[in-house]
Amino acid sequence: MVSQTVSDDRISLTQLPRGGRARVSGSTLEPRDAQVLRAMGIRPDAELELCRLGEPCIVCVQGPGGSSCRIGLARRLAERVFVSPGV
């Protein structure tokens, strides 16, 4: 498992309120899971908006130039992605 220290100002993606915006600040994902999420745009400093909490957890990933896409994540993965709210 890839472990990363998480400071007090960071929360799990699943703790973000619906419609909340945040910046990815770390994770405790297995390397393969982290690689898959990076390929989908969920990487350190990526801006996210939580659209739906549940199974799947739906997030909107903000891309360069104002583009965005919606991605469904298994809750077990979303719980291990940490964000800094208030982007």
DSSP file with accessible surface (Angstrom, degrees, kcal/mol):
  #  RESIDUE AA STRUCTURE BP1 BP2  ACC     N-H-->O    O-->H-N    N-H-->O    O-->H-N    TCO  KAPPA ALPHA  PHI   PSI    X-CA   Y-CA   Z-CA
    1    1 A M              0   0  143      0, 0.0     2,-0.6     0, 0.0    29,-0.2   0.000 360.0 360.0 360.0 141.5    0.0    0.0    0.0
    2    2 A V        -     0   0   65     27,-1.1     2,-0.4     2,-0.0    32,-0.0  -0.804 360.0-165.8 -89.2 120.6    1.2    3.5   -0.7
    3    3 A S        -     0   0  100     -2,-0.6     2,-0.4    25,-0.1    25,-0.2  -0.890   9.8-179.4-113.1 140.4    0.8    5.5    2.5
    4    4 A Q        -     0   0   88     -2,-0.4     2,-0.2    23,-0.1    22,-0.0  -0.998  32.9-109.2-138.4 138.7    1.0    9.3    2.7
    5    5 A T        -     0   0  129     -2,-0.4     2,-0.5     1,-0.0    22,-0.1  -0.476  31.0-154.9 -67.5 137.0    0.7   11.5    5.7
    6    6 A V        -     0   0   49     -2,-0.2     2,-0.1    20,-0.1    20,-0.1  -0.963   7.5-144.7-118.3 121.6   -2.5   13.4    5.8
    7    7 A S    >   -     0   0   52     -2,-0.5     3,-1.6     1,-0.1     0, 0.0  -0.300  30.1 -99.1 -82.2 171.1   -2.6   16.7    7.7
    8    8 A D  T 3  S+     0   0  169      1,-0.3    -1,-0.1    -2,-0.1    -2,-0.0   0.712 117.4  60.4 -64.2 -24.5   -5.6   18.1    9.7
    9    9 A D  T 3  S+     0   0  104     75,-0.0     2,-0.3     2,-0.0    -1,-0.3   0.522  92.7  83.3 -84.9  -0.3   -6.8   20.4    6.9
   10   10 A R    <   -     0   0   73     -3,-1.6     2,-0.3    74,-0.1    74,-0.2  -0.770  58.2-173.4-103.3 146.9   -7.4   17.5    4.5
   11   11 A I  E     -A   83   0A  43     72,-2.6    72,-3.2    -2,-0.3     2,-0.1  -0.896  33.4 -91.5-131.8 162.4  -10.4   15.3    4.4
   12   12 A S  E >   -A   82   0A  10     -2,-0.3     3,-2.2    70,-0.2     4,-0.5  -0.443  38.1-117.0 -67.7 148.3  -11.4   12.2    2.6
   13   13 A L  G >  S+     0   0    0     68,-2.7     3,-1.3    65,-0.8    66,-0.2   0.859 116.3  61.3 -54.9 -33.7  -13.2   12.9   -0.7
   14   14 A T  G 3  S+     0   0   19     64,-0.5    -1,-0.3     1,-0.3    65,-0.1   0.623  97.4  58.8 -73.1  -9.3  -16.3   11.1    0.8
   15   15 A Q  G <  S+     0   0  128     -3,-2.2    -1,-0.3     2,-0.1    -2,-0.2   0.525  81.5 103.3 -93.3  -8.2  -16.4   13.8    3.6
   16   16 A L  S <  S-     0   0    5     -3,-1.3     3,-0.1    -4,-0.5     2,-0.1  -0.543  78.9-116.7 -73.0 135.0  -16.8   16.6    1.1
   17   17 A P    >   -     0   0   86      0, 0.0     3,-2.9     0, 0.0    33,-0.3  -0.401  41.4 -83.1 -70.4 153.8  -20.4   17.9    0.9
   18   18 A R  T 3  S+     0   0  204      1,-0.3    33,-0.2    31,-0.1     3,-0.1  -0.319 122.2  20.1 -55.5 131.8  -22.3   17.5   -2.4
   19   19 A G  T 3  S+     0   0   41     31,-3.6    -1,-0.3     1,-0.3    32,-0.1   0.333  95.1 139.6  86.0  -7.1  -21.4   20.4   -4.6
   20   20 A G    <   -     0   0   15     -3,-2.9    30,-2.4    30,-0.2     2,-0.4  -0.411  42.1-146.0 -71.9 145.2  -18.2   21.0   -2.6
   21   21 A R  E     +B   49   0A  88     28,-0.2    65,-2.2    -2,-0.1    66,-0.7  -0.885  26.6 156.6-113.0 145.2  -15.1   21.8   -4.5
   22   22 A A  E     -BC  48  85A   0     26,-2.3    26,-3.1    -2,-0.4     2,-0.4  -0.964  37.3-115.7-157.5 169.5  -11.6   20.8   -3.4
   23   23 A R  E     -BC  47  84A  88     61,-2.1    61,-2.7    -2,-0.3    24,-0.2  -0.947  37.6-111.0-115.1 134.3   -8.1   20.1   -4.6
   24   24 A V  E     + C   0  83A   8     22,-2.7    21,-2.9    -2,-0.4    59,-0.3  -0.439  39.8 170.2 -65.0 129.6   -6.5   16.6   -4.4
   25   25 A S  E     -     0   0A  21     57,-3.0     2,-0.3     1,-0.4    58,-0.2   0.451  54.4 -41.4-123.2  -4.1   -3.8   16.6   -1.8
   26   26 A G  E     - C   0  82A   4     56,-1.3    56,-3.0    17,-0.1    -1,-0.4  -0.954  48.0-143.5 164.0-179.6   -2.9   12.9   -1.3
   27   27 A S  E     - C   0  81A  22     -2,-0.3    54,-0.2    54,-0.2   -23,-0.1  -0.979  21.1-140.4-161.6 168.4   -4.1    9.4   -1.1
   28   28 A T        +     0   0   28     52,-2.0     2,-0.2    -2,-0.3    53,-0.1  -0.317  57.5 141.8-126.5  43.9   -3.5    6.0    0.6
   29   29 A L        -     0   0    5     51,-0.2   -27,-1.1     1,-0.1    -2,-0.1  -0.527  59.7-102.5 -87.2 153.5   -4.2    4.0   -2.6
   30   30 A E     >  -     0   0   76    -29,-0.2     4,-2.7    -2,-0.2     5,-0.2  -0.410  43.0-107.9 -63.5 149.8   -2.5    0.9   -3.8
   31   31 A P  H  > S+     0   0   75      0, 0.0     4,-2.3     0, 0.0     5,-0.2   0.884 118.6  50.1 -53.4 -42.0   -0.1    1.8   -6.6
   32   32 A R  H  > S+     0   0  157      2,-0.2     4,-2.1     1,-0.2     5,-0.2   0.924 112.1  47.2 -65.1 -43.1   -2.3    0.2   -9.4
   33   33 A D  H  > S+     0   0   34      1,-0.2     4,-2.4     2,-0.2     5,-0.2   0.920 111.7  51.0 -63.8 -42.1   -5.4    2.1   -8.2
   34   34 A A  H  X S+     0   0   12     -4,-2.7     4,-2.5     1,-0.2    -2,-0.2   0.906 108.9  51.9 -61.8 -39.7   -3.5    5.4   -8.0
   35   35 A Q  H  X S+     0   0  102     -4,-2.3     4,-2.0    -5,-0.2    -1,-0.2   0.918 109.7  48.7 -63.6 -43.0   -2.2    4.8  -11.5
   36   36 A V  H  X S+     0   0   58     -4,-2.1     4,-1.1     1,-0.2    -2,-0.2   0.930 112.5  47.8 -64.1 -44.9   -5.7    4.3  -12.8
   37   37 A L  H  <>S+     0   0    3     -4,-2.4     5,-2.5     1,-0.2     3,-0.5   0.894 109.1  53.8 -65.9 -38.0   -7.1    7.4  -11.1
   38   38 A R  H ><5S+     0   0  108     -4,-2.5     3,-1.6     1,-0.2    -1,-0.2   0.909 104.8  55.2 -60.4 -40.0   -4.1    9.5  -12.4
   39   39 A A  H 3<5S+     0   0   87     -4,-2.0    -1,-0.2     1,-0.3    -2,-0.2   0.797 107.2  50.8 -63.9 -25.8   -5.0    8.4  -15.9
   40   40 A M  T 3<5S-     0   0   71     -4,-1.1    -1,-0.3    -3,-0.5    -2,-0.2   0.401 127.7 -98.6 -91.1   0.9   -8.5    9.7  -15.3
   41   41 A G  T < 5S+     0   0   19     -3,-1.6     2,-1.3    -4,-0.3    -3,-0.2   0.417  85.5 126.7 100.3  -1.7   -7.2   13.1  -14.1
   42   42 A I      < +     0   0    7     -5,-2.5    -1,-0.2    -6,-0.2    -2,-0.2  -0.733  38.9 128.4 -92.7  92.2   -7.5   12.5  -10.3
   43   43 A R    >   -     0   0  123     -2,-1.3     3,-2.4    -5,-0.1   -19,-0.3  -0.862  68.0 -54.7-138.0 167.5   -3.9   13.4   -9.4
   44   44 A P  T 3  S+     0   0   87      0, 0.0   -19,-0.2     0, 0.0     3,-0.1  -0.194 124.9  12.4 -50.5 135.6   -2.2   15.7   -6.9
   45   45 A D  T 3  S+     0   0  112    -21,-2.9     2,-0.1     1,-0.3   -20,-0.1   0.385  90.1 142.6  74.9   1.2   -3.5   19.3   -7.2
   46   46 A A    <   -     0   0   14     -3,-2.4   -22,-2.7   -23,-0.1     2,-0.5  -0.466  51.2-125.8 -67.9 142.2   -6.4   18.3   -9.5
   47   47 A E  E     -BD  23  62A  59     15,-0.6    15,-2.8   -24,-0.2     2,-0.3  -0.805  33.8-178.1 -92.9 130.2   -9.6   20.4   -8.8
   48   48 A L  E     -BD  22  61A   0    -26,-3.1   -26,-2.3    -2,-0.5     2,-0.4  -0.904  21.0-158.2-126.7 154.8  -12.7   18.3   -8.1
   49   49 A E  E     -BD  21  60A  60     11,-1.8    11,-2.8    -2,-0.3     2,-0.7  -1.000  24.1-130.2-128.8 129.8  -16.3   18.9   -7.4
   50   50 A L  E     + D   0  59A   0    -30,-2.4   -31,-3.6    -2,-0.4     9,-0.2  -0.705  30.9 170.8 -81.2 116.3  -18.4   16.2   -5.6
   51   51 A C  E     +     0   0A  18      7,-2.5     2,-0.3    -2,-0.7     8,-0.2   0.802  67.0   5.2 -93.3 -36.2  -21.5   15.7   -7.7
   52   52 A R  E     - D   0  58A 112      6,-1.9     6,-2.4     2,-0.1     2,-0.4  -0.957  60.4-150.6-154.2 130.7  -22.9   12.6   -5.9
   53   53 A L        +     0   0   72     -2,-0.3     2,-0.3     4,-0.2     4,-0.1  -0.844  61.3  58.9-100.4 136.9  -21.9   10.7   -2.9
   54   54 A G  S    S-     0   0   19     -2,-0.4     3,-0.1    21,-0.0    -2,-0.1  -0.999  94.9  -7.3 149.1-146.6  -22.7    7.0   -2.8
   55   55 A E  S    S+     0   0  123      1,-0.4    19,-0.1    -2,-0.3     2,-0.1  -0.929 138.2  21.9-127.8 100.8  -21.9    4.0   -5.0
   56   56 A P  S    S-     0   0   55      0, 0.0     2,-0.5     0, 0.0    -1,-0.4   0.580  92.2-144.4 -84.0 162.6  -20.5    5.1   -7.3
   57   57 A C  E     - E   0  73A   0     16,-3.3    16,-3.2    -3,-0.1     2,-0.5  -0.764  18.5-147.1 -84.7 125.0  -19.3    8.4   -6.0
   58   58 A I  E     +DE  52  72A  36     -6,-2.4    -7,-2.5    -2,-0.5    -6,-1.9  -0.878  20.7 177.4-103.3 124.9  -19.5   10.9   -8.9
   59   59 A V  E     -DE  50  71A   0     12,-2.7    12,-2.9    -2,-0.5     2,-0.6  -0.941  25.9-137.3-124.3 148.3  -16.9   13.7   -9.2
   60   60 A C  E     -DE  49  70A  13    -11,-2.8   -11,-1.8    -2,-0.4     2,-0.6  -0.930  20.5-152.8-102.1 120.3  -16.4   16.4  -11.8
   61   61 A V  E     -DE  48  69A   9      8,-3.2     8,-1.7    -2,-0.6     2,-0.5  -0.865   9.2-139.7 -97.8 121.9  -12.7   16.7  -12.6
   62   62 A Q  E     -DE  47  68A  50    -15,-2.8   -15,-0.6    -2,-0.6     6,-0.3  -0.711  23.8-166.4 -83.8 125.8  -11.7   20.2  -13.8
   63   63 A G    >   -     0   0   28      4,-4.1     3,-1.1    -2,-0.5     4,-0.1  -0.427  32.7 -66.6-102.9-179.5   -9.2   20.1  -16.6
   64   64 A P  G >  S+     0   0  122      0, 0.0     3,-1.2     0, 0.0    -1,-0.2  -0.321 116.4  22.0 -65.9 147.4   -6.9   22.6  -18.2
   65   65 A G  G 3  S-     0   0   92      1,-0.2     3,-0.1    -3,-0.1    -2,-0.0   0.698 133.4 -64.3  71.5  17.3   -8.5   25.5  -20.1
   66   66 A G  G <  S+     0   0   65     -3,-1.1    -1,-0.2     1,-0.3     2,-0.1   0.487  95.8 138.7  87.1   1.2  -11.8   25.1  -18.3
   67   67 A S    <   +     0   0   66     -3,-1.2    -4,-4.1    -5,-0.1     2,-0.3  -0.384  27.1 179.7 -75.3 158.8  -12.7   21.6  -19.6
   68   68 A S  E     -E   62   0A  70     -6,-0.3     2,-0.3    -3,-0.1    -6,-0.2  -0.984  15.3-164.4-153.4 162.4  -14.1   19.1  -17.3
   69   69 A C  E     -E   61   0A  63     -8,-1.7    -8,-3.2    -2,-0.3     2,-0.4  -0.983  20.9-124.6-147.4 154.4  -15.4   15.5  -17.1
   70   70 A R  E     -E   60   0A 169     -2,-0.3     2,-0.4   -10,-0.3   -10,-0.2  -0.868  27.3-172.7-102.6 137.2  -17.5   13.4  -14.7
   71   71 A I  E     -E   59   0A  18    -12,-2.9   -12,-2.7    -2,-0.4     2,-0.5  -0.982  17.9-139.6-131.9 138.9  -16.1   10.2  -13.3
   72   72 A G  E     -E   58   0A  43     -2,-0.4     2,-0.4   -14,-0.2   -14,-0.2  -0.862  23.2-170.6 -98.4 128.8  -17.7    7.5  -11.2
   73   73 A L  E     -E   57   0A   4    -16,-3.2   -16,-3.3    -2,-0.5     2,-0.1  -0.952  28.8-111.3-119.2 140.4  -15.5    6.1   -8.4
   74   74 A A    >>  -     0   0   31     -2,-0.4     4,-2.3   -18,-0.2     3,-1.2  -0.420  32.5-122.6 -60.5 140.4  -16.1    3.1   -6.2
   75   75 A R  H 3> S+     0   0   83      1,-0.3     4,-2.4     2,-0.2     5,-0.2   0.876 111.1  62.2 -57.6 -36.4  -16.7    4.4   -2.6
   76   76 A R  H 34 S+     0   0  137      1,-0.2     4,-0.3     2,-0.2    -1,-0.3   0.823 109.7  41.6 -62.1 -28.5  -13.8    2.3   -1.3
   77   77 A L  H X4 S+     0   0   23     -3,-1.2     3,-1.4     2,-0.2     4,-0.2   0.895 111.3  54.0 -81.2 -44.1  -11.5    4.3   -3.6
   78   78 A A  H >< S+     0   0    0     -4,-2.3     3,-1.3     1,-0.3   -65,-0.8   0.850 102.3  59.8 -60.1 -33.0  -13.0    7.7   -2.9
   79   79 A E  T 3< S+     0   0   88     -4,-2.4    -1,-0.3     1,-0.2    -2,-0.2   0.744 104.9  50.3 -66.2 -21.3  -12.5    7.1    0.8
   80   80 A R  T <  S+     0   0   56     -3,-1.4   -52,-2.0    -4,-0.3     2,-0.5   0.308  90.4  89.2-103.5   5.8   -8.8    6.9    0.2
   81   81 A V  E <   - C   0  27A   2     -3,-1.3   -68,-2.7    -4,-0.2     2,-0.4  -0.924  66.5-153.9-102.3 127.2   -8.4   10.1   -1.8
   82   82 A F  E     -AC  12  26A  36    -56,-3.0   -57,-3.0    -2,-0.5   -56,-1.3  -0.840  13.6-175.7-109.0 139.9   -7.7   13.1    0.3
   83   83 A V  E     -AC  11  24A   0    -72,-3.2   -72,-2.6    -2,-0.4   -59,-0.2  -0.898  28.3-130.5-131.2 157.9   -8.6   16.7   -0.6
   84   84 A S  E     - C   0  23A  33    -61,-2.7   -61,-2.1    -2,-0.3     3,-0.2  -0.957  37.9-137.5-106.7 110.2   -8.2   20.2    0.7
   85   85 A P  E    S+ C   0  22A  66      0, 0.0   -63,-0.3     0, 0.0   -65,-0.0  -0.186  71.2  54.1 -65.7 162.3  -11.7   21.8    0.5
   86   86 A G              0   0   71    -65,-2.2   -64,-0.2     1,-0.2   -66,-0.0   0.800 360.0 360.0  89.5  35.1  -12.4   25.3   -0.7
   87   87 A V              0   0   61    -66,-0.7    -1,-0.2   -39,-0.2   -66,-0.1  -0.439 360.0 360.0 -69.8 360.0  -10.9   25.6   -4.2
